[in-house]
Amino acid sequence: MWPGTKTGRGRHKYGLVMTGSRQDGSRRARLTHVVMWTALHGPVPQGKELHHRCMTELCCNPSHLQPVTHQENGLLVRPETKKWREDNMREIQKLRWT
């Protein structure tokens, strides 16, 4: 769990970390989970976003992250039950193979 600064976007809260340098003007706030993923795996693939498999938005553990399309992430973001998530995982598999 990220204990530091967090975004203030509605009900979604993600960790923030500052990267870059003030001297060269590259300093900016970045999402912590994206920074951690990039450090371990390289950039998030184009057309993908990171899904928190643990369903904890403040988590920045790269092993809990999975690159998915926005459509796939939409199917996974609110699993009320385990069965709901399993049903949607089947839908995602269908999307990937069509």
LUMVEXZA-841540 format. One record per residue: residue in three letters; x, y, z of N, C-alpha, C, O, CB in turn. Coordinates in steps of 0.02 Angstrom, whole numbers, plus 50000, padded with zeros to 5 digits. Atoms other than C-alpha are relative to their C-alpha. Glycine has a CB too. Example, Ala and Ser with C-alpha at 12.3 -4.5 7.8 and 13.67 -1.06 7.14 Angstrom:
BEGIN
ALA500454994150000506154977550390500455006050000500975005950033499505000150062/SER499584994149997506844994750357499615005550037499865011050045500205002349929/
//
This chain:
BEGIN
MET500424994150000500005000050000500445006250000500935006650037499525000050061/TRP499624993750004500635017249954499805004550057499225006550063499885003449932/PRO500174995849942500755027750113500075007549986499885011650028500454998250058/GLY499864992950014501235044050026499415003849970498835002349984500585000449953/THR500494995650032500325057149924499534995949956499734991149923500345005549959/LYS500515003550040498715051649839499645005049955499625011049968499494996450046/THR500414995850044497665058249696499365001750037499184998450085499854996549933/GLY500634998049970496055066949740499424999449952498935003049958500045006950026/ARG500515000750052495025061049592499404995950024499444989850025500304996849938/GLY500625003549982493275056749652500114994350049500474995050098499674997449939/ARG499945005749955493125039749731500624995849986500814991650027499394995649995/HIS499395003650017494685033149644500605003750029500715009650015500084999049924/LYS499404997149970496275036249743500604995749981500624989749995499925000650078/TYR499395003450020497975031649673500595003650032500565009550047500084999849922/GLY499404997049973499715034549743500345004449949500325003049889500484994650024/LEU499624995550043500745048949673500715000550024500855000450084499675007049998/VAL499304999049985502615051049665500285005149951500085005349893500414993249997/MET499694995050043503655065349597500614996949965501014993649998500215006450040/THR499425002450038504905060949459500295005949961499975011149954499804994249952/GLY499684994950040506115071049356500365005250042500445004450103499495003549956/SER499594994949968507105086649397499695006949991499435008649938500704999949971/ARG500234993050006506605104549435500485003949955500275008449919499965003350070/GLN499504996350038508225110349355499884999849925499965004849891500694997350016/ASP500105000550072507805103849182499265000449980499094999749922500294993649973/GLY500714999250014505915106249198499624993549988499054993749966499925004349941/SER500345006450012505505087649189499624997450061499334992050058500514994949977/ARG500325002349938504815086549366499244999949991498945004749967500195004650059/ARG500735000650003503025080049373499764994450045500154990050063499764998849927/ALA500315005349960501845069449476499794994449954499514995549900499385002750041/ARG500195005950039501595051849412499674995050045499804994850106500624996849965/LEU500345005249961500495037449467500524994850023500904992249983499454996749958/THR499505004449970501515026449584500004993149968500544990449955499884999450074/HIS500025006750027500905009949513500294999849929500584994749909499284997350000/VAL499714999850067501405015349337500765000750004501124997549965499705006049959/VAL499284999349991503135020749397500314993350020500834991449993500155005350054/MET499745006549978503385003949484499994994949943500474991349933499584997350060/TRP500055004650058502784994049331500565001649950500904997049926499305000649966/THR499504997950049503925004149216500704998350023501124996349982499945007549987/ALA499335001649974505435001549329500164992649992500734990849980500055002050073/LEU499895007250003505194982749324499914997149930500294992749910499534996550047/HIS500185003150064504424979249153500105004549939500025002149883499294997850002/GLY499984995350055504704994749047499325003449993498885002350034500194996449934/PRO500634996250007503315006048981499394995549993499434989949969500055004549939/VAL500645003550009501505000648988499884999649924499945004649890499405003750037/PRO500105000650072501114993648814499485005049974498995006550007499784992949983/GLN500464995250030500255005848697499304997049994499224991249975500265002249930/GLY500695002350003498365004548705499784996050061499234993450063499904995849940/LYS500155003849939498434996348878500015004750060500305010250057500504994250010/GLU499964996749936498165002249055500104994650052500004988750038499355004350015/LEU499845005049949498624993749218499394998650044499085003250072500585002450044/HIS500545002449957497304983649309500304997450065500784993550064499574994449965/HIS499795002549934497534980649496499644993450014499054993550031499855005350057/ARG500325006549989497194961949513499794999250073499324995450087500474994349981/CYS500185000349929497134964349702499405004450017499155004350073500605002050043/MET500574995549992495744977249678500135005550052499665008050082499384996150019/THR499814994949951496694989549789500375005549962500955004649943500444997150057/GLU499724994750042497015005949698500645003050027501055005549989499495005449991/LEU499384997349971498375011549820500584995149998501134996750019499875002250071/CYS499475005050005499364995549790500475001949943500255004049889499704992949988/CYS499514998650053500974998149692500464994049990501014994849963500415006350018/ASN499625006150009501594980149694499944997849927499394996049905499764994450049/PRO500055001850071502034976149511499724993049988499434991849934500685000549968/SER500275006750011501554957849535499234999950006498924994949988500304995150051/HIS500734999449995499764963749570499715003749940499105004649936499815003650064/LEU500224995950057499674973549406499994995849936500404991349928500455006149991/GLN500065003650063499134967349235499815005049946499315008649954499474994250006/PRO500204995550054499124977049071499394997249963499394991449942500585001149951/VAL500625002050034497374976348994499755006049960499985011649970499454997650052/THR500314994450036496364986648872499505003550046499325000850099499644997549935/HIS500494996449960495164999648939499354996050005499034995850058499865007149969/GLN500615004050000493704988448889500064994150049499604992750087499854997349929/GLU499895005649954494454973648984500005002550072499704999350116500674996549985/ASN499984997349932494794984449136499305001750025499155000850084500455006350003/GLY500694998449982492984990249134499614993950023499164994450065499655003349943/LEU500345006249980492424972149149500254997550067499924993550100500104994749947/LEU499695002649939493574969249298499965004650060500095002350116500714998549986/VAL499924995149946493444984949404499534999250059499695001550114499935006749974/ARG500465000449944491934980749511499744992950011499154991650002499415004749988/PRO500245006949989491874962249552499664999450068500004999050119500584995049995/GLU500365000749936490524960949684500104993050030500094992250091499245001449990/THR499885006849976490834942349695500544996749959500714999049904499354995849997/LYS499495003750038492164929949642499704997349935500034997549883500284994150042/LYS500325002750060490924922149519499955005549947500065004249888499314997150016/TRP500054994450047490644939349440500665001049964500675001849903499805006450037/ARG499344999050030492514941249412500164994349952500414995549897500545000550054/GLU499855005750044492674923649339499605000449936499874998949882499844993550037/ASP500404999250060491234926849219500305005349954500335004349893499285001950018/ASN499714994750041492044942949160500694998149973500875000349919500055006450040/MET499375002450026493744934649143499874995849937500264996249889500394995850053/ARG500185003850060492904922749020499845004749942500045003449885499404995250013/GLU500154995050052492234937848924500645003149972500705004149912499535005450028/ILE499374997050021493974945448920500384995149955500674997149904500445001950061/GLN499665004950041494694929248852499694999749930500044999049881499984993150032/LYS500344999950065493384929648714500225006149960500355005649900499235000050009/LEU499794993950035493854947748672500704999349973500845001749917499965005950048/ARG499305000750023495694943348659500084995249942500554995849904500444997650058/TRP499935005150053495374928848540499555001549941499524997449895499834993350028/THR500424998350057494164937748423500295005649960500015007749910499305001850022/
//
